[in-house]
Amino acid sequence: MVGLYLTMLEDPEDQQVFREFYETYHQAMFRAAYRVLGSRESAEDAVHDAFLAILELCRARIVILSGGERDCTVTATGVDIDALQL
């Protein structure tokens, strides 16, 4: 899945940073989403949406990919809440 996101970044350095960020935080984000949604499929969708949002911010140079697990969990949980409201 990370390959899909990397195709959206042109700069090889940005790709490497995003890859490391994804590999570091994907599982924590999935666990948080699963706890909120209770469904593997919904959790995967929520994490995918969260990474797309992070990617867009990265492409716009609004964020630098750093921070702790709590930051990523909050991002994933924010998407989860949106999914629950549908």
Number of C-alpha atoms within 10 A of each C-alpha: 7 15 9 8 17 18 10 13 17 10 11 10 10 16 18 13 14 23 15 13 16 18 11 14 16 19 14 17 28 22 19 21 28 21 14 17 18 12 12 14 10 18 25 17 17 26 27 20 17 22 23 14 15 19 19 16 14 16 16 9 10 10 12 13 17 11 9 10 15 13 13 24 22 15 21 28 25 14 21 24 14 10 16 10 6 5
